[in-house]
Amino acid sequence: MTDQVVISLAREAVLTVLLVAGPALGIGMLVGLIISIFQATTQIQEQTLTFVPKIVAVLVSIVIFGPWMIRILVDFSERLLSNLPAYIL
């Protein structure tokens, strides 16, 4: 296994992680921003107000994007395992 192969695998793994985690993180950030604006305009400074909507939004995004996330992970795993003999030699 050469250095170039290791770097290529690491790059592909990082891109896969970013693709899979992106929708949930993006929706969580968007909901957090909306709640922060709501708290700033109404001057409600309740700390627990931010947690429940963000958790619900992330769970809903995982339900919605779940099949796509699984497909990305399965494709990455299939490529990795099918090319494993070539990587070892």
Buried (B, 14 or more C-beta within 10 A) or exposed (E): EEEEEEEEBEEEEEEBEEBBEEBBEEBBEEBBEEBEEEBEEEEEEEEEBBEEBBEEBBEEBEEEBEEEBEEBBEEBEEEBEEEEEEEEE
